Amino acid sequence: MNLSMISASVTMGQLQKKLDTLAHNISNTNTTGYKRRESTFSDLLFRQVNNQTDTRYETGRMTPNGIRVGAGAKIAQTAIRLDQGSIIETGRQLDFAIAERDHFFEIGTTEGGVETSYLTRDGAFYLSEDPANPQSLTIVNSSGNYLLDGNGQRFSLPMNFTDLTLSSNGDLQATLNDGTTEELGQINLIRVLKPQVLEALGDTNFRFPDDLAALGLVDEDVFEQVPGNEGRLIQSAIEGSNVDIAKEMSELMNTQRHYQFNARAISMADEMNGLVNGIRR
């Protein structure tokens, strides 16, 4: 296999990975709280071929001497982009949209008998019976996991509430059927300072690596807890995906053209090999 085939075939494999990322973005255009991903490329190793032995003939040249022969390109990073998605009004009291780009809800769950948590931008919540108090309700997401308050605890709502209100400082208040109100607690938000260390769990959910120290980081470098105060949380609304379908389709077509170009390079190299092999004395 000649050098042009090697370079083109390696690049095609990496372009396929970018096509997969673009397809994933496009398929989640209508997914609540989805954050798009973006692939960037870098060159692989190359070698310098100095085919001009007499440097006098290189005088006045504006480019490096000789020819740089590379082995193609690779995906350097597939980064998550936390740009704000559109705010969609729903009219549901249990829908909350985050209006800050790097903030997340904290969701509590149990894995192997151990209490743990993860992050999400999906603000569509529901009511479920509180396992710690069967006479109360709690707020859960579509997977049945709990929305956490500022103390890292699940919310507890009385059975006889009639209305749920988010105050300007992020506190939830329940109005009971006798007209009185009860403070339920403040919604906890996590501000992510280094989004590229997040591990994707699927369904727009993320978590931090178990061992941040191995990355040379401490908790304070990666995230901080912030109150869900006014301007960050909007009740009766959800955040849509931040995927720009027009931009993604344009990038998809450009990537397909690059893929076709490299495929054509392999075909041309094969044709040239055929011509050379067909030469007879």
C-alpha positions as CSV (number, residue, x, y, z in Angstrom):
1,M,0.0,0.0,0.0
2,N,1.5,3.4,-1.0
3,L,1.6,6.5,1.1
4,S,-1.4,8.1,-0.4
5,M,-3.5,5.1,0.4
6,I,-2.3,5.1,4.0
7,S,-3.1,8.7,4.5
8,A,-6.5,8.6,2.9
9,S,-7.6,5.4,4.6
10,V,-6.6,6.6,8.1
11,T,-8.4,9.9,7.5
12,M,-11.5,8.1,6.3
13,G,-11.7,6.2,9.5
14,Q,-11.6,9.4,11.6
15,L,-14.1,11.1,9.3
16,Q,-16.5,8.3,10.0
17,K,-16.2,9.1,13.7
18,K,-17.1,12.7,13.0
19,L,-20.1,11.6,10.9
20,D,-21.2,9.5,13.9
21,T,-21.0,12.5,16.2
22,L,-23.0,14.7,13.7
23,A,-25.6,12.0,13.3
24,H,-26.0,11.8,17.1
25,N,-26.4,15.6,17.3
26,I,-29.1,15.6,14.6
27,S,-31.0,12.7,16.1
28,N,-31.2,14.6,19.4
29,T,-32.5,17.9,17.9
30,N,-35.7,17.6,19.9
31,T,-34.2,16.1,23.1
32,T,-34.8,18.2,26.2
33,G,-31.6,19.6,27.7
34,Y,-29.3,17.9,25.1
35,K,-25.9,19.5,24.6
36,R,-24.2,19.0,21.2
37,R,-20.7,17.7,20.7
38,E,-18.1,19.0,18.3
39,S,-15.2,17.1,16.8
40,T,-11.8,18.8,16.0
41,F,-8.9,17.3,14.0
42,S,-5.1,17.3,14.3
43,D,-2.4,16.0,12.1
44,L,-0.8,12.6,12.7
45,L,3.0,12.1,12.4
46,F,4.7,13.2,9.2
47,R,8.2,12.9,7.8
48,Q,10.3,15.3,5.9
49,V,11.5,14.2,2.4
50,N,14.3,16.4,1.2
51,N,14.3,15.5,-2.5
52,Q,16.5,18.4,-3.6
53,T,20.2,17.7,-2.9
54,D,21.5,21.0,-4.0
55,T,20.3,23.7,-1.7
56,R,21.2,26.5,-4.2
57,Y,18.1,25.6,-6.1
58,E,16.0,26.3,-3.0
59,T,16.9,30.0,-2.8
60,G,13.9,32.2,-2.5
61,R,11.5,29.4,-1.6
62,M,8.7,30.6,0.8
63,T,7.8,27.1,2.1
64,P,9.9,24.6,4.0
65,N,12.5,22.7,1.9
66,G,11.5,19.3,0.6
67,I,8.1,17.6,1.0
68,R,6.2,16.7,4.1
69,V,4.6,13.3,3.9
70,G,2.0,12.7,6.5
71,A,-0.1,9.7,7.7
72,G,-3.4,11.5,7.7
73,A,-5.5,13.2,10.4
74,K,-7.2,12.1,13.6
75,I,-9.9,13.4,15.9
76,A,-8.1,15.4,18.6
77,Q,-11.1,16.0,20.7
78,T,-14.9,15.5,20.8
79,A,-15.9,18.3,23.1
80,I,-19.3,19.0,24.7
81,R,-20.7,22.5,24.0
82,L,-22.8,24.0,26.8
83,D,-24.4,26.8,24.7
84,Q,-27.8,27.8,26.0
85,G,-30.7,26.0,24.3
86,S,-34.1,27.6,23.6
87,I,-36.6,28.0,26.5
88,I,-39.9,26.3,25.8
89,E,-42.9,27.2,27.9
90,T,-45.0,24.2,28.9
91,G,-47.4,25.4,31.6
92,R,-46.5,22.5,33.9
93,Q,-45.5,23.5,37.5
94,L,-43.0,20.7,37.7
95,D,-41.0,21.8,34.6
96,F,-37.9,23.9,35.3
97,A,-35.6,25.4,32.7
98,I,-32.0,26.5,33.6
99,A,-31.1,29.9,32.0
100,E,-27.4,29.7,32.7
101,R,-25.2,27.7,30.2
102,D,-22.9,25.9,32.6
103,H,-25.4,25.0,35.4
104,F,-27.0,21.6,36.0
105,F,-29.6,20.0,38.2
106,E,-28.3,17.5,40.7
107,I,-30.1,14.2,40.7
108,G,-29.8,11.6,43.5
109,T,-29.8,7.8,42.8
110,T,-28.7,4.5,44.4
111,E,-26.1,2.3,42.8
112,G,-25.3,-1.0,44.4
113,G,-26.8,0.2,47.7
114,V,-24.7,3.4,47.7
115,E,-26.2,6.8,47.4
116,T,-24.7,8.8,44.5
117,S,-25.7,11.6,42.2
118,Y,-25.4,12.8,38.6
119,L,-26.1,16.0,36.6
120,T,-28.6,16.8,34.0
121,R,-30.1,19.8,32.1
122,D,-33.5,18.0,31.6
123,G,-35.9,19.9,33.8
124,A,-39.0,17.8,33.3
125,F,-40.0,16.4,36.7
126,Y,-42.8,14.4,38.2
127,L,-44.3,13.4,41.6
128,S,-43.7,10.1,43.2
129,E,-44.3,8.6,46.7
130,D,-41.4,9.4,49.0
131,P,-39.9,6.1,50.1
132,A,-38.7,7.6,53.4
133,N,-42.2,8.8,54.2
134,P,-45.2,7.1,52.5
135,Q,-47.4,10.0,53.6
136,S,-45.5,12.5,51.5
137,L,-44.5,13.0,47.8
138,T,-41.1,13.7,46.3
139,I,-39.9,15.1,43.0
140,V,-38.4,12.7,40.5
141,N,-37.2,12.7,36.9
142,S,-38.4,10.4,34.1
143,S,-36.1,7.7,35.4
144,G,-37.5,7.8,38.9
145,N,-34.4,9.4,40.4
146,Y,-34.7,12.3,42.9
147,L,-34.2,16.0,42.5
148,L,-31.9,17.2,45.3
149,D,-32.1,20.3,47.3
150,G,-29.3,22.6,48.6
151,N,-28.6,20.1,51.4
152,G,-28.3,17.1,49.1
153,Q,-31.7,15.7,50.2
154,R,-34.8,14.8,48.3
155,F,-37.8,17.2,48.5
156,S,-40.8,16.1,50.6
157,L,-44.2,17.5,49.6
158,P,-47.4,17.1,51.6
159,M,-50.1,15.0,50.0
160,N,-52.7,17.8,50.3
161,F,-50.9,20.5,48.4
162,T,-52.7,22.3,45.5
163,D,-50.1,24.5,44.0
164,L,-46.3,24.6,43.6
165,T,-44.4,27.8,43.2
166,L,-40.7,28.7,42.6
167,S,-39.8,31.9,44.4
168,S,-37.2,34.4,43.1
169,N,-34.4,33.0,45.3
170,G,-34.9,29.4,44.0
171,D,-37.1,28.2,46.9
172,L,-40.0,25.9,46.3
173,Q,-43.2,26.6,48.1
174,A,-46.3,24.4,48.3
175,T,-49.8,25.9,48.8
176,L,-52.0,23.5,50.8
177,N,-55.7,23.1,50.3
178,D,-56.4,25.3,53.4
179,G,-54.6,28.2,51.7
180,T,-51.4,28.1,53.8
181,T,-48.0,27.7,52.3
182,E,-45.1,25.4,53.2
183,E,-41.4,25.9,52.4
184,L,-40.0,22.8,50.7
185,G,-36.4,23.9,50.3
186,Q,-34.1,25.4,47.6
187,I,-33.3,23.6,44.3
188,N,-29.6,22.8,44.2
189,L,-27.7,23.7,41.0
190,I,-24.1,22.6,40.2
191,R,-22.0,25.0,38.2
192,V,-19.5,23.0,36.1
193,L,-16.2,24.9,35.7
194,K,-14.4,22.2,33.5
195,P,-17.1,20.6,31.3
196,Q,-14.6,18.5,29.3
197,V,-14.0,16.3,32.3
198,L,-17.7,15.2,32.5
199,E,-18.5,11.6,31.7
200,A,-21.6,11.0,29.7
201,L,-24.1,8.5,31.1
202,G,-26.6,8.7,28.3
203,D,-30.1,10.4,28.3
204,T,-28.4,13.8,28.7
205,N,-27.0,12.8,32.1
206,F,-23.4,13.4,33.2
207,R,-21.2,12.7,36.2
208,F,-17.7,13.6,37.4
209,P,-14.8,11.0,37.2
210,D,-14.4,9.0,40.4
211,D,-10.8,10.0,40.8
212,L,-10.3,13.7,40.0
213,A,-6.9,13.6,41.7
214,A,-5.6,11.3,38.9
215,L,-6.3,14.2,36.5
216,G,-4.5,16.6,38.8
217,L,-7.7,18.3,39.9
218,V,-9.7,18.9,43.1
219,D,-13.4,19.4,43.5
220,E,-13.0,23.2,43.7
221,D,-11.4,23.2,40.2
222,V,-14.2,21.4,38.6
223,F,-17.5,22.5,40.1
224,E,-19.3,24.6,42.7
225,Q,-22.8,24.6,44.2
226,V,-24.9,27.6,43.5
227,P,-28.5,28.5,44.6
228,G,-31.2,28.3,42.0
229,N,-32.0,32.0,42.3
230,E,-33.8,34.3,39.9
231,G,-32.4,34.4,36.4
232,R,-31.1,30.8,36.6
233,L,-34.3,28.9,37.0
234,I,-37.6,29.4,35.1
235,Q,-40.7,27.5,36.2
236,S,-43.3,26.0,33.8
237,A,-40.6,25.8,31.0
238,I,-38.0,23.4,29.8
239,E,-34.7,23.9,27.9
240,G,-34.6,22.5,24.4
241,S,-31.6,21.1,22.6
242,N,-28.8,23.5,21.6
243,V,-28.4,21.8,18.2
244,D,-28.6,24.1,15.2
245,I,-30.0,21.7,12.6
246,A,-28.9,24.0,9.7
247,K,-25.3,24.2,11.0
248,E,-25.2,20.4,11.6
249,M,-26.5,19.6,8.2
250,S,-24.0,21.9,6.6
251,E,-21.2,20.3,8.5
252,L,-22.5,16.9,7.6
253,M,-22.4,17.6,3.9
254,N,-18.8,19.1,4.2
255,T,-17.7,16.0,6.1
256,Q,-19.2,13.7,3.5
257,R,-17.4,15.6,0.7
258,H,-14.1,15.1,2.6
259,Y,-14.8,11.4,2.9
260,Q,-15.6,11.2,-0.8
261,F,-12.4,13.1,-1.6
262,N,-10.3,10.6,0.4
263,A,-12.1,7.6,-1.1
264,R,-11.3,9.0,-4.6
265,A,-7.6,9.4,-3.6
266,I,-7.5,5.6,-2.8
267,S,-9.2,4.9,-6.2
268,M,-6.7,7.0,-8.0
269,A,-3.7,5.4,-6.2
270,D,-5.1,2.0,-7.1
271,E,-5.5,3.0,-10.8
272,M,-1.9,4.3,-10.8
273,N,-0.7,1.0,-9.3
274,G,-2.6,-0.8,-12.0
275,L,-0.9,1.3,-14.8
276,V,2.5,0.6,-13.4
277,N,1.9,-3.1,-13.0
278,G,0.6,-3.2,-16.6
279,I,3.8,-1.8,-18.1
280,R,5.6,-4.4,-20.1
281,R,9.0,-4.2,-21.7
